[in-house]
Amino acid sequence: MENNWSDSLREKLDQHYAWPSLYTFKFIVPKEKVDEVKKLFPMHTSTERASKNGNYVSITLNMMMPDSQTVIGVYNQVSTIEGLIAL
């Protein structure tokens, strides 16, 4: 299943982006996991917004990506964070 997901995403990314390109990542994480996400991207500035009840935080990162494989690598990297939802 992992290969089907990444192959499908790679195909869609390559259809919609001309690499290198600015890519927007959006994640929703439990508030206690925000620092864990930010530590993965120390050179990038993130925009954060807390949920209505403050239990979750939306994190947006705009990063220059050289190709679709690098985008998929970022998604694989953050997938290790428990409770993270990638949009």
TIMAR-924301 format. One record per atom (N, C-alpha, C): residue number from 1; x, y, z. Coordinates in Angstrom, 2 decimals, padded with zeros to 5 digits. Example, Ala and Ser with C-alpha at 12.3 -4.5 7.8 and 13.67 -1.06 7.14 Angstrom:
% TIMAR-924301
(rec 1; (013.19; -005.69; 007.80)),
(rec 1; (012.30; -004.50; 007.80)),
(rec 1; (013.20; -003.30; 007.80)),
(rec 2; (012.85; -002.25; 007.08)),
(rec 2; (013.67; -001.06; 007.14)),
(rec 2; (012.90; 000.03; 007.87)),
This chain:
% TIMAR-924301
(rec 1; (000.82; -001.19; 000.00)),
(rec 1; (000.00; 000.00; 000.00)),
(rec 1; (000.87; 001.26; 000.00)),
(rec 2; (001.98; 001.23; 000.70)),
(rec 2; (002.87; 002.39; 000.77)),
(rec 2; (003.32; 002.81; -000.62)),
(rec 3; (003.72; 001.86; -001.46)),
(rec 3; (004.17; 002.21; -002.80)),
(rec 3; (003.05; 002.79; -003.64)),
(rec 4; (001.84; 002.25; -003.54)),
(rec 4; (000.71; 002.79; -004.30)),
(rec 4; (000.44; 004.23; -003.90)),
(rec 5; (000.50; 004.52; -002.61)),
(rec 5; (000.26; 005.87; -002.13)),
(rec 5; (001.31; 006.81; -002.67)),
(rec 6; (002.57; 006.47; -002.53)),
(rec 6; (003.64; 007.37; -002.96)),
(rec 6; (003.69; 007.49; -004.48)),
(rec 7; (003.43; 006.41; -005.20)),
(rec 7; (003.40; 006.48; -006.66)),
(rec 7; (002.28; 007.37; -007.15)),
(rec 8; (001.12; 007.23; -006.54)),
(rec 8; (-000.04; 008.05; -006.91)),
(rec 8; (000.23; 009.53; -006.61)),
(rec 9; (000.78; 009.81; -005.43)),
(rec 9; (001.08; 011.19; -005.06)),
(rec 9; (002.14; 011.77; -005.99)),
(rec 10; (003.18; 011.02; -006.27)),
(rec 10; (004.25; 011.49; -007.16)),
(rec 10; (003.67; 011.86; -008.53)),
(rec 11; (002.81; 011.01; -009.04)),
(rec 11; (002.19; 011.27; -010.35)),
(rec 11; (001.37; 012.57; -010.33)),
(rec 12; (000.57; 012.76; -009.28)),
(rec 12; (-000.24; 013.97; -009.17)),
(rec 12; (000.62; 015.22; -009.01)),
(rec 13; (001.64; 015.12; -008.18)),
(rec 13; (002.53; 016.26; -007.98)),
(rec 13; (003.23; 016.65; -009.27)),
(rec 14; (003.70; 015.66; -010.02)),
(rec 14; (004.42; 015.94; -011.26)),
(rec 14; (003.49; 016.52; -012.33)),
(rec 15; (002.20; 016.23; -012.24)),
(rec 15; (001.23; 016.79; -013.19)),
(rec 15; (000.94; 018.26; -012.88)),
(rec 16; (000.98; 018.62; -011.60)),
(rec 16; (000.55; 019.96; -011.18)),
(rec 16; (001.67; 020.95; -010.86)),
(rec 17; (002.89; 020.48; -010.75)),
(rec 17; (004.00; 021.35; -010.39)),
(rec 17; (005.11; 021.26; -011.41)),
(rec 18; (005.79; 022.37; -011.64)),
(rec 18; (007.01; 022.41; -012.44)),
(rec 18; (008.15; 022.57; -011.44)),
(rec 19; (008.96; 021.54; -011.30)),
(rec 19; (010.01; 021.51; -010.28)),
(rec 19; (011.24; 022.25; -010.75)),
(rec 20; (011.94; 022.94; -009.84)),
(rec 20; (011.63; 023.15; -008.43)),
(rec 20; (010.44; 024.10; -008.27)),
(rec 21; (009.76; 023.96; -007.14)),
(rec 21; (008.55; 024.75; -006.92)),
(rec 21; (008.32; 024.97; -005.42)),
(rec 22; (007.63; 026.07; -005.12)),
(rec 22; (007.23; 026.33; -003.74)),
(rec 22; (006.04; 025.42; -003.42)),
(rec 23; (006.15; 024.67; -002.36)),
(rec 23; (005.10; 023.71; -001.98)),
(rec 23; (004.62; 024.04; -000.57)),
(rec 24; (003.32; 024.01; -000.37)),
(rec 24; (002.74; 024.30; 000.94)),
(rec 24; (002.36; 023.01; 001.64)),
(rec 25; (002.93; 022.81; 002.81)),
(rec 25; (002.59; 021.67; 003.66)),
(rec 25; (001.66; 022.17; 004.75)),
(rec 26; (000.61; 021.42; 005.03)),
(rec 26; (-000.30; 021.74; 006.12)),
(rec 26; (-000.48; 020.50; 006.98)),
(rec 27; (-000.28; 020.70; 008.27)),
(rec 27; (-000.40; 019.61; 009.23)),
(rec 27; (-001.28; 020.05; 010.39)),
(rec 28; (-002.02; 019.12; 010.93)),
(rec 28; (-002.76; 019.34; 012.17)),
(rec 28; (-002.18; 018.37; 013.19)),
(rec 29; (-001.78; 018.92; 014.33)),
(rec 29; (-001.14; 018.09; 015.35)),
(rec 29; (-001.71; 018.43; 016.72)),
(rec 30; (-001.67; 017.46; 017.64)),
(rec 30; (-002.02; 017.79; 019.02)),
(rec 30; (-001.06; 018.87; 019.52)),
(rec 31; (-001.56; 019.77; 020.35)),
(rec 31; (-000.75; 020.93; 020.77)),
(rec 31; (000.59; 020.54; 021.37)),
(rec 32; (000.66; 019.38; 022.02)),
(rec 32; (001.92; 018.97; 022.64)),
(rec 32; (002.94; 018.44; 021.63)),
(rec 33; (002.55; 018.31; 020.38)),
(rec 33; (003.45; 017.80; 019.34)),
(rec 33; (003.98; 018.89; 018.41)),
(rec 34; (003.61; 020.14; 018.64)),
(rec 34; (004.01; 021.25; 017.77)),
(rec 34; (005.54; 021.35; 017.69)),
(rec 35; (006.21; 021.31; 018.81)),
(rec 35; (007.67; 021.43; 018.82)),
(rec 35; (008.34; 020.28; 018.07)),
(rec 36; (007.74; 019.12; 018.12)),
(rec 36; (008.27; 017.96; 017.42)),
(rec 36; (008.27; 018.21; 015.90)),
(rec 37; (007.20; 018.81; 015.40)),
(rec 37; (007.12; 019.13; 013.98)),
(rec 37; (008.12; 020.22; 013.64)),
(rec 38; (008.17; 021.26; 014.43)),
(rec 38; (009.06; 022.38; 014.15)),
(rec 38; (010.53; 021.97; 014.18)),
(rec 39; (010.89; 021.01; 015.01)),
(rec 39; (012.28; 020.54; 015.07)),
(rec 39; (012.70; 019.85; 013.77)),
(rec 40; (011.74; 019.31; 013.03)),
(rec 40; (012.06; 018.67; 011.75)),
(rec 40; (012.42; 019.69; 010.67)),
(rec 41; (012.00; 020.93; 010.86)),
(rec 41; (012.21; 021.98; 009.84)),
(rec 41; (012.81; 023.24; 010.47)),
(rec 42; (014.00; 023.14; 011.04)),
(rec 42; (014.56; 024.27; 011.78)),
(rec 42; (014.87; 025.50; 010.91)),
(rec 43; (015.05; 025.32; 009.62)),
(rec 43; (015.40; 026.43; 008.73)),
(rec 43; (014.17; 027.09; 008.11)),
(rec 44; (012.98; 026.63; 008.45)),
(rec 44; (011.77; 027.15; 007.83)),
(rec 44; (010.86; 027.80; 008.87)),
(rec 45; (010.21; 028.85; 008.45)),
(rec 45; (009.25; 029.55; 009.31)),
(rec 45; (007.88; 028.93; 009.10)),
(rec 46; (007.19; 028.69; 010.18)),
(rec 46; (005.85; 028.11; 010.09)),
(rec 46; (004.81; 029.11; 010.58)),
(rec 47; (003.60; 028.92; 010.08)),
(rec 47; (002.46; 029.68; 010.55)),
(rec 47; (001.61; 028.69; 011.35)),
(rec 48; (001.19; 029.13; 012.53)),
(rec 48; (000.43; 028.23; 013.41)),
(rec 48; (-000.89; 028.86; 013.81)),
(rec 49; (-001.89; 028.02; 013.94)),
(rec 49; (-003.19; 028.48; 014.40)),
(rec 49; (-003.82; 027.40; 015.27)),
(rec 50; (-004.20; 027.77; 016.47)),
(rec 50; (-004.79; 026.82; 017.42)),
(rec 50; (-006.25; 026.55; 017.05)),
(rec 51; (-006.71; 025.36; 017.38)),
(rec 51; (-008.12; 025.02; 017.16)),
(rec 51; (-008.99; 025.78; 018.15)),
(rec 52; (-010.28; 025.72; 017.95)),
(rec 52; (-011.23; 026.44; 018.80)),
(rec 52; (-011.03; 026.12; 020.28)),
(rec 53; (-010.86; 024.85; 020.60)),
(rec 53; (-010.69; 024.45; 022.00)),
(rec 53; (-009.23; 024.42; 022.43)),
(rec 54; (-008.32; 024.67; 021.50)),
(rec 54; (-006.90; 024.71; 021.83)),
(rec 54; (-006.22; 023.37; 021.96)),
(rec 55; (-006.91; 022.29; 021.59)),
(rec 55; (-006.31; 020.97; 021.70)),
(rec 55; (-005.39; 020.62; 020.54)),
(rec 56; (-005.62; 021.24; 019.39)),
(rec 56; (-004.85; 020.97; 018.18)),
(rec 56; (-004.31; 022.28; 017.61)),
(rec 57; (-003.24; 022.14; 016.82)),
(rec 57; (-002.65; 023.30; 016.17)),
(rec 57; (-002.47; 022.97; 014.69)),
(rec 58; (-002.86; 023.91; 013.84)),
(rec 58; (-002.63; 023.81; 012.41)),
(rec 58; (-001.28; 024.46; 012.11)),
(rec 59; (-000.42; 023.73; 011.43)),
(rec 59; (000.91; 024.24; 011.08)),
(rec 59; (001.01; 024.29; 009.56)),
(rec 60; (001.39; 025.44; 009.03)),
(rec 60; (001.58; 025.62; 007.60)),
(rec 60; (003.03; 026.00; 007.34)),
(rec 61; (003.64; 025.29; 006.39)),
(rec 61; (005.03; 025.56; 006.00)),
(rec 61; (005.08; 025.71; 004.48)),
(rec 62; (005.69; 026.77; 003.99)),
(rec 62; (005.94; 026.95; 002.57)),
(rec 62; (007.41; 026.68; 002.33)),
(rec 63; (007.71; 025.65; 001.54)),
(rec 63; (009.10; 025.27; 001.34)),
(rec 63; (009.38; 025.06; -000.14)),
(rec 64; (010.56; 025.49; -000.59)),
(rec 64; (010.98; 025.25; -001.96)),
(rec 64; (011.42; 023.79; -002.06)),
(rec 65; (010.76; 023.06; -002.94)),
(rec 65; (011.04; 021.65; -003.11)),
(rec 65; (011.64; 021.41; -004.50)),
(rec 66; (012.72; 020.62; -004.58)),
(rec 66; (013.36; 020.37; -005.87)),
(rec 66; (012.59; 019.40; -006.77)),
(rec 67; (011.82; 018.48; -006.14)),
(rec 67; (011.10; 017.48; -006.93)),
(rec 67; (010.03; 016.80; -006.08)),
(rec 68; (009.22; 016.00; -006.72)),
(rec 68; (008.11; 015.32; -006.03)),
(rec 68; (008.61; 014.31; -005.01)),
(rec 69; (009.74; 013.68; -005.27)),
(rec 69; (010.28; 012.69; -004.34)),
(rec 69; (010.64; 013.34; -003.01)),
(rec 70; (011.13; 014.57; -003.03)),
(rec 70; (011.47; 015.29; -001.81)),
(rec 70; (010.21; 015.62; -001.01)),
(rec 71; (009.12; 015.98; -001.70)),
(rec 71; (007.84; 016.23; -001.05)),
(rec 71; (007.37; 014.97; -000.33)),
(rec 72; (007.44; 013.85; -001.02)),
(rec 72; (007.03; 012.58; -000.43)),
(rec 72; (007.92; 012.24; 000.77)),
(rec 73; (009.20; 012.56; 000.68)),
(rec 73; (010.12; 012.35; 001.80)),
(rec 73; (009.72; 013.13; 003.04)),
(rec 74; (009.24; 014.36; 002.84)),
(rec 74; (008.78; 015.17; 003.98)),
(rec 74; (007.56; 014.51; 004.62)),
(rec 75; (006.61; 014.07; 003.78)),
(rec 75; (005.43; 013.40; 004.33)),
(rec 75; (005.82; 012.12; 005.09)),
(rec 76; (006.77; 011.38; 004.57)),
(rec 76; (007.23; 010.18; 005.28)),
(rec 76; (007.91; 010.54; 006.60)),
(rec 77; (008.65; 011.64; 006.61)),
(rec 77; (009.34; 012.09; 007.82)),
(rec 77; (008.35; 012.46; 008.92)),
(rec 78; (007.31; 013.21; 008.58)),
(rec 78; (006.35; 013.65; 009.61)),
(rec 78; (005.39; 012.53; 010.01)),
(rec 79; (005.29; 011.50; 009.20)),
(rec 79; (004.36; 010.40; 009.51)),
(rec 79; (004.73; 009.66; 010.80)),
(rec 80; (005.94; 009.89; 011.30)),
(rec 80; (006.37; 009.24; 012.54)),
(rec 80; (005.81; 009.93; 013.77)),
(rec 81; (005.23; 011.13; 013.58)),
(rec 81; (004.70; 011.89; 014.72)),
(rec 81; (003.28; 011.43; 015.01)),
(rec 82; (003.09; 010.92; 016.20)),
(rec 82; (001.79; 010.37; 016.61)),
(rec 82; (000.72; 011.47; 016.65)),
(rec 83; (-000.42; 011.19; 016.03)),
(rec 83; (-001.54; 012.11; 016.05)),
(rec 83; (-001.52; 013.15; 014.95)),
(rec 84; (-000.46; 013.18; 014.12)),
(rec 84; (-000.36; 014.18; 013.05)),
(rec 84; (-001.29; 013.83; 011.90)),
(rec 85; (-001.96; 014.83; 011.37)),
(rec 85; (-002.79; 014.68; 010.19)),
(rec 85; (-002.21; 015.60; 009.12)),
(rec 86; (-001.86; 015.03; 007.97)),
(rec 86; (-001.33; 015.82; 006.87)),
(rec 86; (-002.48; 016.13; 005.91)),
(rec 87; (-002.59; 017.40; 005.54)),
(rec 87; (-003.65; 017.82; 004.63)),
(rec 87; (-003.09; 018.03; 003.24)),
